[in-house]
Amino acid sequence: MRFIEVDGVGPVSRIGLGTWQFGSREWGYGSDYAGGAAGAIVRRARELGVTLFDTAEVYGFGKSERILTEALGDERADVVVASKVFPIAPFAPIVRNRFEGSAKRLQLGKIPLYQVHQANPVVPDSIVMQGMGELLDAGKIGAVGVSNYSLDRWRAADTALGRPVVSNQVQFSLATAGPLEDLVPFAEREDRIVMAYSPLAQGLLGGRYGVDDRPGGVRAMNPLFGTENLRRVEPLLGLLREVAAAHDVKPAQAALAWLLGLPQVVAIPGASSVEQLEFNVAAADLDLAADEQAALTSAARAFTPQGVVPTLVERVREKLGR
């Protein structure tokens, strides 16, 4: 496993574990998953050197945090648990109260990385960051992060906090490569990290789906899996298959390796099984050649999907499973 040192947080594994699916009904894993597979996945992640575990208060309305806590056991104080506050009326007393709820569910006196889940379109970061700064000053969190922030909003959060906001968690993959243009250069220049969620584009980059084989379930609601986008993405997937074959790995592993080939980027894929977790973590040891990295970057920039920029309301509904 490879790591990035993050100020106030410590060593963060380049591959982490996203736990949105822990306790969230929209993924359809069921209660048996929460009681069995989730714990096995977390334990195996620790054995493989994973130190970053991402959750949020809205994932399963707190269930994700509780399941992660039980799965980590006594090791929860030895890893980087990253949680998020959803910024509804994000005034300082409310932020403190919401933090206390997450800290209680996580059974942590200090949350290593506490993030603002969305940029509030009405309340400025001068308000949002007041509560976050108080938590930081009180030693209740190790560092402040944000999620789904533009570069301008990330800089505004920096100014409002009066110190670095160390991370920005965004949708980022070969199929959603917008952060390449601004967030990644900023993170490299300012020694921050970009945390890539949905790094496999909900399975699109596994190469399984196509125009004649569209997915069902929650993926069917994702515009990336629309007929036109499946047609447009085929050149990218074709190149990804070629690169993967050259290394005797699967396309999804090559897609993760591409992300990790970028400066200051970590990926937080989810996992439905121990086998999938092991599959994802193996990508941390895969080095793409410089020409392969560059070719995939060019193909990612050339892919122009239709209708994949959700509104804030749509993102809220997605996170709440509505």
N, C-alpha and C positions, 0 to 999 in steps of 0.2 A: 504494500500500500504506500502511496505517496501522500505528502502532507503539505499544507500551506500554513505558515505561522500567521495568526491573526491577532493584532493588538487587543489585549483585554480578554481574549478568549483562549488562546493557546493553539496547539497544532490541530488543524482541521483536515480530515481525510479528504482526498480529492473526489472520492466517491462516498456519498453519504446515503442515508436511507430516508426517503420521504414517507410519512405515515398518515397521509390523508385517508387512505383506505382503512385505517384502524378504526373501526366503529362507525364508519360512514355507510349508510344504506345504499347510496347510489352505485357503489361498485359491486354490490350483490354477492359479496363473499360469505355473508351470513354469520351467525353467532359462533359457529364452530371455529371459524377463522380467527375471530377475536380471542377465543379461549385457548386455541391450540397453535395454529400456524404462526400467528403474529409473534408469540413468544419465542418459538423456534427460530424464526427469521432474525429477530433481534439478537438472540444468543449467538447464532452463527455469524452475524455481522460483526459482533465483538471479536469472535475468534479470528476473523479475517482482517482485523485491524481497523474496522470502521469506527470513527470517533464522532461523526456528525449525524445527529438524529433530529429531523425537522418535524414539528407538529404545530398546532394552532388551537386556540380556544374554540373556533367554529367547526373544527373537524369532528363530526359526530357529536357536536354540542358538548365538548369536553371529554368524550369517550376515548378519543385518540390519546390524549394526554394521560388518562388513567391506565389505558392498556400498555402504553409505552413504559410508564412507571413500573408497573408490575413486571413487565418483561425484562427491564434493565436490572431490577433488584438493587442490590447494594452497589452496583457499578454506576448507578445514575449520577453520582457525584464525580465520577472520573471521566466523563465524556462531555461532549459539547451538545447539550440539549438546546435546540433553538425553537422557541415558540413565538406566537404572534398575537397581538391585540388587534381586534377589528375596530376601526376608528369611527364608531358611531358616538357622536357627542364626545370627542376625545379630549375633554378638559382634564386638567391634572388630577383632581380627586377621583374621576372615573377611571383614568388610566391606572392609578395606584390600586384602585379596587379590583379592576380586571386582572392586574398583575397578581394580586394576592390570591385570586381564584385559581389562576394557572399554577402558581407556586404550590398551592395546597394540593392540587391534583397531581402535580409532578413530584411532590414531596421533596422540594428543593428550597433551601433558604436563599439560594442565589441562582438565577437562571443565566447561564453563560451568554446567550445571545437572545435578545428580546427585540422583536421586529414589529413595525407598523404594517399591517396586512395589506392595506390599500392606501393610495393617496386620496385623502378626502377632498372632493371637488369644491367644497364650500368652506371648510375650516382650514386656515393656513397652517403651515408647519411651525410658525411662531407659537401657535397654541398647542399643537400636537406634541411638539418636542419638549414643552415645559415639564410635563409629567415624566417623560422618558429621562430627561436630565436629572430630575429629582431622584428617580430610582437609581440612576448611575452614581450620583453623588452619595447616596445612602449605601452603596455597595450591594444593592439587591440584584443587580444585573451586571454582567461582565462587560457588555458592549451593546450598542444600539445598532439595529439594522432596519432596513425598509424592504418592502416588497411591492412589485408592480409599479415602481416609480420611473418616470422619465429621467433623463440626465439633468434637465433643468430643475426638476423637483428634488432630485437627490442632492444637488448643490444647495438648494434652498433649505433642505433639512439639515445639512452640514452647518450652514450659517445660523439656523435657529437653535441648534444644539450647542453651538460654540466649540465643537470638537468633532473629530471624524465620525461619520456614520459609516461603519466599517463594511457593510454589505448591502447588496440589493438583490433580492430574489425575484427572478423574472422567468417567464416562459422563454425557453431558449433551446434550440436544437437546429440541426441542419435544415429542418422544414420551417422554422420560425427564427430566422437568423438576424433579425433587426438589431439585437444588442451588439453585434459585431461592429457596427458603425460608430457607436458613441460610448456605450457603457463599458465595453471591454477596454478600449484605449484609456478611458478615465481610470478604471480600476488598476490598470498596469502603471499608469503615471503616478497615481496617488496612493499606491500600495493598499488597495481595498480588494474585496472579492465580489465576483458575480456568482450567485448561486442559481444554477439552471434547474428549474422544475420542468416537468414534462420533457425530459431530455431526449426521449424516444418518440415524441409527438404521439403519445398514447398508443404506441405500437406501429404507427405508420412506417417508421424507419426499420422495422423488422423485415420489411419486404414481403410480408404475407398478403397484404391487401392490394386490390387493384380495382379497375373499373368493373370487372366481372365478379369481384369477390369483396363486396363491401361489408363492413362489420355491423353487428347489431349492438344492443345495449347502450351504455352511456356514450360510446364512441360514435354511434350513429348521429348524435346531436352535434358533433364537432364538424364545422365546415371543412376542415382539412380532408375529411373522408367523403366529401361530395364528389360526384362524377367528374366534374370539370377539374377539380384540384387533383384527383387521382390520375387524371390524364396528364396534367401539367407536371406532376412530380416524377413521372417515370424516368426522364433523363437523369435526375438526381439519384433515384433508386438504382438505376442501371450502373452508374459509376460507383455507388456505394457497394453494390454486389461485387464489382470487379476488385475494389480495394480489399474487401473482406476476404475474397477468395485468395488474393495474393498472400494473405497472412494466415490462411486456414482458420478463419474465425467467421462468426455470423455477422450479417450486416448491422444488427443492433449494437454489437460490440465495437465494430468499427466506428459507428456513429458516436458512441460514448467516448472512444479514444480521440476522435476529432475534437470534441469539446475540451478534453483534458490536454490537448495539444495547444490550446489557447492560454495566454498568460492570465493568471489570477482567476481562473474559472474552476468551480467545483460543481459536480452534478449530484442531484438527489432523486434518483429514480425510486419508484415504489417497487414492491415485490409481492407477488401473490403466493410465493412458495420459497422454501430454502434454495431449491434449484435455481430459481430465477435470481435470487439474491447472489448466489455464487457466480452465475453467468454475468451479472452486472459488474461485480467486483473484479472479475478477471480482466475487464477492460482497462483497469488502472495500470496493468503491466504491459499494455500494448502500445508500442511506439510506431506511429505512422511515419513514413518517409516524408521529407520536406515537400517533394513534388505531389505526393498523395494528399497531404494536408492542404496545400495550395489549390489543388484541383477540386477538392471537396468544398473548400471555401468559395471558389468561383461558382460552382454549381449551386451552392446554397444561396448565393446572392442573385443568381439568375432565376431561381424559382420564385414566382410571384403569385402566391395563392390568393384566391378570391374570398372575401367575407370572413376573415379570421381575426378581426380586431374587435373584441367584445366591448360593449359599454360597461361602465361601472355596475349598473344594475344587473346586466347579464352575468358579470363575474360574481356578484353577490349571490344571485340565484344558483349559479353553478356550485359555489362553495357550500351553500346550504342544501344542496340536493333538490332544488325545486325547479 
